Amino acid sequence: MAFVEPVILQGRGLLLEPLALSHEAGLVAAAADGELWKIRVTSVPEPQDTRAYIETALKMREEGSRFAFAVIDEATGRVLGSTSYHDILPAVRRVEIGYTWYAKSVQRTHVNTTAKLLMMGHAFDQLACHVVGWRTDNYNFASQRAIERLGAKKDGLIRGHALRRDGTIRDTVMYSMRAGEWPEARAQLLYLLEQHARTG
């Protein structure tokens, strides 16, 4: 039995469904909203590479190293982007959350906070994870701010860690949250979402 079993996560108008080939057209449209593949510090697929992107995610699911979701607007059925559990380590009950990207029109909305709240809740409350981690490019400052808003703690920097899409070598900033930190982080995220609902 896989550590992360197929599941649909639902809340605040979002559905996180296991990523499938049926989401291809929706992902192409989401990535085109802002031409996200042109951003140097992300891994968003170019339109012609989207099917291969999904196939790679499905292969990694079979191997047990990654479980990808399509992020969907529940009211319209529109695919807004994708996010994943990855670097899944059942022996130490640890997952990381990443491979996250959203259509430009829903960035800086409640979407990322809601999706992360659903995934963190599932990881800590259903999978009984001890630690949830994140990693990002040292030059992806927007991603670093988003991770820090979740309540994650910066663990440090891995230098010369991975290739960017343009062939340059990146340093990777690592973050994590322990299970004991989750209740306070959850309360803060719920507060932020309520504030957004009042002012949004």
Secondary structure, 3 states (H helix, E strand, C coil): CCCCCCCCEEECCEEEEECCHHHHHHHHHHHHCCCHHHCCCCCCCCHHHHHHHHHHHHHHHHHCCEEEEEEEECCCCCEEEEEEEEEEEHHHCEEEEEEEEECHHHCCCHHHHHHHHHHHHHHHHHCCCCEEEEEEECCCHHHHHHHHHCCCEEEEEEEEEEECCCCCEEEEEEEEEEHHHHHHHHHHHHHHHHHHHHHC
